[in-house]
Amino acid sequence: MRRVLVANVDGVSQVIADGAPPRSKQAVHTPGFSNTLVWSTAPGQTTDFDGTDPTVPAPTFVPAPGGTSMLVLTLPPMSVFQDPGFDPKAAAAEHATISPGITDLMEPDHPGMHTTPSIDYDVLLEGTLHLELTQGEVELHPGDIVIQHGTRHAWRNRSDQVAKLLVVFVGAAPAE
């Protein structure tokens, strides 16, 4: 994946960086899973660029209210999780380190189900995914866009190919 970062420096728009995002991880214990933190912003972000890449020190992928995180997720088929050699404990431990903040939101009794404190813009780039909700699910195809308002959900890849999903989290205060 190529990330082109452009910003104004002394009033001149220019390319600041052009290459792979530094925060990209391939799972070992969940073959076919990867994630890339493409960019993040803190609450109250301005258009000024201070020259640092906020993805490198980000302690979590889950933004605070008013902050953002942009991720690209590659999700393997469900067959990976059903394989007799799949080790859910090793996978969970690995995901805690490569998907900080997200794994803390997972429901232990309902694998994959979670609720993020955010408004999410989800764009399916490749493959087919099912978005499982508390009530029902929807099948998604490349180009489909989902806008989530802090919903409880899980991504299910019922196909035999990986699926690639672009997610933009906009941190939001929880409903009262």
N, C-alpha and C positions, 0 to 999 in steps of 0.2 A: 504494500500500500504506500502510496506517495502522498505526503502532506506538504502543501505549499503555504507557507506563512508569509503574509504581506502586512506591512504596517507603514505608518508615516514616521519618518525620521527627519527631524528638522524641517517639517512641512513637506517632505518629498515622499510620495508613496513608492515603496520598493519591496523586492523579495528579501525577506529576512532569513528564511530557511527553506530548503527544498530537499526533501528526502523522507525516509521512513520515520514515523512517529517513534519516539524513544520508549514509549510505554506499551509494548505489545508482548503478549504472553501466549504461548502454546501450552495447553494442558498435556501432561504426561499420562495421568490416571483417567482422563476422559478423552480418548482419542477423537480427534476432529473438532474439539472445542478450542477456541481462541478468543481473546478479546484485545482490543486496542483502545486505550484512552487517547482519543485524537486531540481533545482540547478541554479545558475547564476554565471557568471564571468564578471569581468570588462575588458575593453579594455587593452591589454598588459599583461594579466594574465600569470603568470609563473606556473610551476609545484609545487612550494613551497606552502605548506599549513600552514596558520598562526593560525589555531585552531579555527577560527570563521566560523559560518554558514552564508554565504552571503544572504541567502533567507530571513532571519528574518528582516533585516533592508531595504531590497530592496524597493525603493519608486515606482518602476514601473516594469511591466513585459516586457516592450519593451527595449531591450538593446541598448546602444550607439554603434556606429560603432566600430566593433572589439570585442564587448562584446557578451555574450550569455545568453539565458534563456531557461530552459527546463521545459515544462509544461505537465501535463496530464489533459486533459479536458474530462468531461463526459457531453455529449450533449443530452438533452431530445428530444423526438419526437416533430414534428411541432404542433401536437395536443395540447400540453401544451400551446402554444402561441395563439391558436385558441379557447381555452376554455373561455366561457363567464365570468368566475371568474378571469381570468388573468388580472393583473393590470400592464400595460406597464410602467407607471410612477414609481411605487414602484420597479419594476424589474430593470429599468434603474438606479435608485438611488442606489440600492443594488449592481449592477454590477460595478458601479463606485468605490465602496469600496473594492469589492472582486477581481476585475480584473483591478488593477490600470494600467493606460497607454493604455490598449487595448480599453477601452470604449471611450477614447478621440479620437480615430481614426474612430469610427463608423459614418456612414453617416446618418444624421437624416431623410432624405427623402427616404432612402432605408434600412430598418431594416436589421441588420446583416452584411451589406456590409462594408468593411473596407480595408485599405491598410497599411501594416506594413512596416517600413523602414528596411527591413531585408531579408536575404535569409532564407527560412524556410524549414526544413526537417520535413514532416508530415507523421506519420505512423499510419494507422488505426489498432487499437488493437482488438476492438470488434464492432459488429454491422455493419450497412450500412450507409454511408453518401453520400451526393451529394455535390460536390465542385462547387458552382455557380461562374461563372466568368462574366466579362463584356459581353463576347461573348460565350455563351454556358455553359455547365456544364458537369461534369463527375461523374459517380457513382463509389463509392469506397467500397471495401470489405476488411475484415481482412487480414492483410499482405500487402496491397497496400501501396505504398510510393509515396508521392508527393514532388517535389522540387519546391518551389515558389521563384521567383526573384522579390520581391516587388510588387506582383500582387494585384489588386483589386479583392476581393473575399468575399464569405459568405459560411458558413457551413450550410447545410440543412439536417436535419434528417427526411426523408419522411417515415420512418418505424414506427412501433408501439413499438419499444424497444429503450433503450438508446444506444448511441454509445460512444466508448472511443477512444480518439485520443492522441497520443504522439506527441508533437510539440517541435522542437528545433529551436529557433530563433537565427540567427547569425546577429548581428547588422551590417548594411551596410550603406554607404553613398548613398543618393538618386541619381538617374540618372540625369545628367545635361541636 
